[in-house]
Amino acid sequence: MNLAQYQTHLDNVRQSQERAARGGQMDAIEYRAALKAMRLSQVRAARWLGISVRTSQAYALGERPIPHVVALLIRTKVRAGWIAFQCDFRPLGWQVPQR
């Protein structure tokens, strides 16, 4: 990661944390900033949250209100500095192939 990418990442984290500190309902802007801070696409966020991809997209576009439980989980993970890794998104029952 170069310096510009790292600065952008820190800006997304800061923006998400500032919005979370104000509390209240999470809006689409905060949702998108939090996903960027955690390096999640809307598709990966949907898998992680256990919702449909369309629901994740609706949250990002502001078409649906974001439930308090989802907002709380996302804000907690951003505050803790959680970053998504590919291994977090393996399907249930997936195992390393044996030779």
Z-matrix of the N, CA and C atoms (Angstrom, degrees):
N
C 1 1.451
C 2 1.526 1 107.48
N 3 1.327 2 115.71 1 126.31
C 4 1.452 3 117.87 2 179.25
C 5 1.532 4 110.47 3 -84.09
N 6 1.315 5 115.83 4 175.64
C 7 1.463 6 121.42 5 -174.26
C 8 1.527 7 111.99 6 -62.21
N 9 1.326 8 117.77 7 -40.78
C 10 1.469 9 120.94 8 -179.22
C 11 1.528 10 110.76 9 -64.67
N 12 1.331 11 117.23 10 -42.41
C 13 1.463 12 120.40 11 178.54
C 14 1.523 13 110.77 12 -65.15
N 15 1.318 14 116.64 13 -39.61
C 16 1.458 15 120.52 14 179.86
C 17 1.524 16 110.58 15 -65.73
N 18 1.329 17 116.97 16 -40.45
C 19 1.463 18 120.60 17 178.87
C 20 1.524 19 110.47 18 -64.67
N 21 1.331 20 116.98 19 -41.37
C 22 1.460 21 121.10 20 177.15
C 23 1.525 22 110.33 21 -61.35
N 24 1.325 23 116.37 22 -42.90
C 25 1.467 24 120.87 23 178.18
C 26 1.532 25 110.22 24 -60.50
N 27 1.328 26 117.45 25 -46.50
C 28 1.465 27 120.88 26 179.85
C 29 1.528 28 111.62 27 -63.50
N 30 1.333 29 116.94 28 -36.62
C 31 1.466 30 120.71 29 176.93
C 32 1.522 31 110.94 30 -63.71
N 33 1.337 32 117.29 31 -41.76
C 34 1.464 33 120.86 32 178.06
C 35 1.524 34 111.47 33 -64.48
N 36 1.324 35 116.70 34 -41.68
C 37 1.463 36 120.76 35 178.39
C 38 1.526 37 109.96 36 -63.28
N 39 1.327 38 116.80 37 -46.78
C 40 1.466 39 120.95 38 -178.89
C 41 1.528 40 110.91 39 -61.85
N 42 1.344 41 116.88 40 -45.26
C 43 1.453 42 120.52 41 179.92
C 44 1.530 43 111.27 42 -61.05
N 45 1.318 44 116.73 43 -43.73
C 46 1.456 45 120.75 44 179.55
C 47 1.527 46 111.28 45 -64.83
N 48 1.327 47 117.11 46 -41.54
C 49 1.463 48 120.88 47 -179.98
C 50 1.527 49 111.68 48 -67.34
N 51 1.331 50 117.68 49 -37.53
C 52 1.462 51 120.78 50 178.26
C 53 1.519 52 111.05 51 -64.51
N 54 1.324 53 116.46 52 -42.82
C 55 1.463 54 120.21 53 178.87
C 56 1.532 55 110.65 54 -66.47
N 57 1.323 56 116.57 55 -39.34
C 58 1.464 57 120.49 56 179.65
C 59 1.523 58 110.83 57 -65.68
N 60 1.322 59 117.58 58 -35.89
C 61 1.468 60 121.26 59 -179.32
C 62 1.525 61 110.87 60 -64.35
N 63 1.326 62 116.80 61 -29.91
C 64 1.466 63 119.87 62 178.63
C 65 1.522 64 110.89 63 -73.52
N 66 1.331 65 116.64 64 -20.06
C 67 1.461 66 121.34 65 177.28
C 68 1.519 67 111.97 66 72.97
N 69 1.319 68 115.44 67 -165.50
C 70 1.449 69 120.69 68 -179.93
C 71 1.520 70 112.42 69 80.98
N 72 1.309 71 114.38 70 -167.22
C 73 1.459 72 122.35 71 -177.60
C 74 1.523 73 110.76 72 -67.94
N 75 1.313 74 116.69 73 134.53
C 76 1.468 75 121.36 74 175.04
C 77 1.525 76 107.60 75 -76.63
N 78 1.317 77 116.05 76 133.45
C 79 1.459 78 119.73 77 177.62
C 80 1.535 79 110.45 78 -106.13
N 81 1.318 80 116.04 79 178.81
C 82 1.460 81 121.77 80 -176.26
C 83 1.524 82 112.05 81 -62.61
N 84 1.320 83 117.10 82 -37.83
C 85 1.470 84 120.60 83 -179.21
C 86 1.519 85 110.32 84 -64.33
N 87 1.317 86 116.71 85 -45.14
C 88 1.474 87 120.27 86 178.57
C 89 1.525 88 110.93 87 -65.72
N 90 1.338 89 116.64 88 -39.10
C 91 1.469 90 120.92 89 178.99
C 92 1.526 91 110.13 90 -59.79
N 93 1.334 92 116.62 91 -49.34
C 94 1.463 93 120.12 92 -179.81
C 95 1.528 94 111.84 93 -63.91
N 96 1.340 95 117.22 94 -40.80
C 97 1.470 96 120.48 95 178.92
C 98 1.523 97 110.81 96 -64.00
N 99 1.328 98 116.91 97 -39.52
C 100 1.464 99 120.55 98 179.52
C 101 1.528 100 110.75 99 -66.16
N 102 1.327 101 117.01 100 -40.83
C 103 1.464 102 119.80 101 178.21
C 104 1.528 103 110.39 102 -63.01
N 105 1.319 104 116.59 103 -41.35
C 106 1.463 105 119.48 104 177.18
C 107 1.520 106 110.88 105 -63.61
N 108 1.333 107 116.58 106 -41.56
C 109 1.466 108 120.76 107 -179.88
C 110 1.521 109 111.44 108 -62.49
N 111 1.336 110 116.51 109 -34.77
C 112 1.461 111 120.77 110 -179.78
C 113 1.522 112 112.60 111 -91.56
N 114 1.333 113 116.08 112 1.27
C 115 1.467 114 122.81 113 -178.50
C 116 1.526 115 111.98 114 58.77
N 117 1.320 116 114.67 115 46.58
C 118 1.460 117 121.45 116 178.31
C 119 1.522 118 109.85 117 -114.26
N 120 1.320 119 116.43 118 137.02
C 121 1.461 120 120.02 119 168.71
C 122 1.531 121 106.75 120 -81.93
N 123 1.319 122 116.24 121 169.66
C 124 1.464 123 118.84 122 177.84
C 125 1.523 124 111.00 123 -64.79
N 126 1.325 125 117.20 124 -33.27
C 127 1.472 126 121.29 125 178.69
C 128 1.530 127 110.15 126 -67.87
N 129 1.330 128 117.29 127 -47.52
C 130 1.464 129 120.41 128 179.53
C 131 1.525 130 110.98 129 -66.13
N 132 1.329 131 116.97 130 -35.26
C 133 1.470 132 119.99 131 177.35
C 134 1.524 133 110.08 132 -64.07
N 135 1.317 134 116.44 133 -39.37
C 136 1.465 135 120.24 134 178.63
C 137 1.519 136 110.50 135 -61.85
N 138 1.337 137 116.47 136 -45.08
C 139 1.472 138 119.83 137 178.12
C 140 1.520 139 111.05 138 -61.81
N 141 1.331 140 116.20 139 -43.73
C 142 1.460 141 121.38 140 -178.01
C 143 1.527 142 111.46 141 -65.01
N 144 1.340 143 116.73 142 -39.84
C 145 1.461 144 121.08 143 -178.53
C 146 1.530 145 113.18 144 -83.11
N 147 1.337 146 116.88 145 -12.85
C 148 1.461 147 119.80 146 -179.16
C 149 1.518 148 112.86 147 76.35
N 150 1.332 149 116.42 148 31.71
C 151 1.456 150 121.61 149 178.93
C 152 1.526 151 108.00 150 -120.85
N 153 1.319 152 116.34 151 171.94
C 154 1.462 153 119.46 152 178.31
C 155 1.530 154 109.97 153 -75.44
N 156 1.313 155 114.83 154 158.39
C 157 1.463 156 120.16 155 178.00
C 158 1.528 157 109.57 156 -62.11
N 159 1.321 158 116.32 157 -40.19
C 160 1.473 159 120.36 158 -179.38
C 161 1.529 160 111.08 159 -62.54
N 162 1.320 161 117.80 160 -36.71
C 163 1.467 162 120.56 161 177.90
C 164 1.519 163 110.32 162 -66.00
N 165 1.315 164 117.09 163 -42.64
C 166 1.459 165 121.03 164 177.41
C 167 1.526 166 110.57 165 -61.15
N 168 1.325 167 116.52 166 -41.89
C 169 1.458 168 120.53 167 177.69
C 170 1.527 169 111.07 168 -65.05
N 171 1.333 170 116.73 169 -38.74
C 172 1.462 171 120.45 170 178.55
C 173 1.531 172 110.92 171 -64.60
N 174 1.316 173 117.73 172 -38.51
C 175 1.465 174 120.94 173 175.13
C 176 1.530 175 110.10 174 -61.33
N 177 1.342 176 116.58 175 -44.66
C 178 1.468 177 121.46 176 -176.87
C 179 1.527 178 112.04 177 -68.00
N 180 1.323 179 116.87 178 -28.99
C 181 1.465 180 120.84 179 179.73
C 182 1.530 181 112.67 180 -91.57
N 183 1.324 182 116.88 181 -7.60
C 184 1.462 183 120.23 182 -178.80
C 185 1.511 184 113.30 183 79.92
N 186 1.327 185 117.49 184 16.48
C 187 1.464 186 121.42 185 179.64
C 188 1.519 187 112.64 186 -78.23
N 189 1.320 188 116.83 187 -24.56
C 190 1.473 189 122.06 188 179.12
C 191 1.514 190 108.51 189 -130.57
N 192 1.336 191 116.76 190 145.45
C 193 1.472 192 118.59 191 174.58
C 194 1.532 193 109.76 192 -70.91
N 195 1.304 194 116.50 193 144.81
C 196 1.455 195 121.79 194 -179.50
C 197 1.528 196 107.95 195 -87.24
N 198 1.336 197 117.92 196 121.07
C 199 1.464 198 120.29 197 -178.81
C 200 1.537 199 111.42 198 -58.80
N 201 1.310 200 115.37 199 149.46
C 202 1.462 201 121.36 200 -177.97
C 203 1.528 202 111.69 201 -57.92
N 204 1.326 203 117.10 202 -39.14
C 205 1.467 204 121.35 203 -178.75
C 206 1.530 205 110.52 204 -63.36
N 207 1.320 206 116.93 205 -42.38
C 208 1.470 207 120.97 206 178.43
C 209 1.520 208 109.85 207 -64.90
N 210 1.330 209 116.72 208 -45.28
C 211 1.466 210 121.05 209 179.31
C 212 1.531 211 110.96 210 -60.96
N 213 1.314 212 116.27 211 -41.81
C 214 1.465 213 120.89 212 -179.99
C 215 1.531 214 111.01 213 -63.31
N 216 1.323 215 117.22 214 -44.45
C 217 1.460 216 121.22 215 178.72
C 218 1.527 217 111.08 216 -62.20
N 219 1.318 218 116.68 217 -47.99
C 220 1.463 219 120.77 218 -178.46
C 221 1.525 220 110.65 219 -63.50
N 222 1.316 221 117.20 220 -45.75
C 223 1.469 222 120.03 221 -179.62
C 224 1.521 223 111.85 222 -62.93
N 225 1.322 224 116.94 223 -38.59
C 226 1.465 225 120.89 224 178.88
C 227 1.526 226 110.58 225 -64.35
N 228 1.315 227 116.74 226 -43.44
C 229 1.466 228 120.56 227 -179.54
C 230 1.529 229 111.06 228 -66.96
N 231 1.324 230 117.98 229 -40.32
C 232 1.470 231 120.60 230 178.54
C 233 1.523 232 109.95 231 -65.23
N 234 1.318 233 116.43 232 -43.68
C 235 1.472 234 120.72 233 -179.81
C 236 1.526 235 111.09 234 -61.66
N 237 1.338 236 116.50 235 -33.72
C 238 1.465 237 120.91 236 -179.44
C 239 1.531 238 111.95 237 -82.55
N 240 1.333 239 117.05 238 -6.13
C 241 1.457 240 120.01 239 179.25
C 242 1.514 241 113.92 240 79.86
N 243 1.331 242 116.98 241 23.94
C 244 1.457 243 121.64 242 -177.84
C 245 1.519 244 110.21 243 -68.86
N 246 1.328 245 116.30 244 134.35
C 247 1.462 246 122.48 245 176.19
C 248 1.523 247 107.11 246 -126.32
N 249 1.315 248 115.72 247 134.67
C 250 1.464 249 121.20 248 -177.70
C 251 1.515 250 111.60 249 -70.24
N 252 1.313 251 115.22 250 141.86
C 253 1.457 252 122.55 251 172.76
C 254 1.512 253 107.75 252 -121.92
N 255 1.311 254 116.82 253 152.53
C 256 1.459 255 120.78 254 -176.94
C 257 1.534 256 111.61 255 -58.09
N 258 1.333 257 117.63 256 -34.72
C 259 1.463 258 120.07 257 -177.30
C 260 1.524 259 112.34 258 -65.88
N 261 1.336 260 118.18 259 -17.67
C 262 1.454 261 120.82 260 178.88
C 263 1.529 262 112.56 261 -73.34
N 264 1.340 263 117.43 262 -9.17
C 265 1.451 264 120.43 263 -171.52
C 266 1.519 265 113.36 264 -119.46
N 267 1.307 266 116.87 265 24.35
C 268 1.460 267 120.07 266 176.26
C 269 1.519 268 109.11 267 -73.20
N 270 1.326 269 117.55 268 143.86
C 271 1.459 270 120.21 269 179.47
C 272 1.530 271 111.30 270 -61.96
N 273 1.315 272 115.54 271 153.78
C 274 1.454 273 120.52 272 177.85
C 275 1.522 274 109.88 273 -58.12
N 276 1.294 275 116.89 274 136.56
C 277 1.457 276 121.75 275 179.04
C 278 1.512 277 113.78 276 84.69
N 279 1.332 278 116.96 277 -1.55
C 280 1.464 279 119.66 278 -178.67
C 281 1.524 280 109.38 279 -71.24
N 282 1.321 281 115.83 280 136.53
C 283 1.465 282 121.00 281 178.39
C 284 1.515 283 109.12 282 -133.45
N 285 1.311 284 115.68 283 157.32
C 286 1.452 285 120.50 284 176.55
C 287 1.530 286 107.15 285 -67.22
N 288 1.351 287 117.23 286 128.73
C 289 1.460 288 119.74 287 -179.65
C 290 1.537 289 110.83 288 -60.77
N 291 1.319 290 115.26 289 136.95
C 292 1.466 291 121.35 290 177.62
C 293 1.512 292 109.57 291 -93.12
N 294 1.330 293 117.42 292 142.37
C 295 1.461 294 120.47 293 178.97
C 296 1.498 295 110.98 294 -87.57
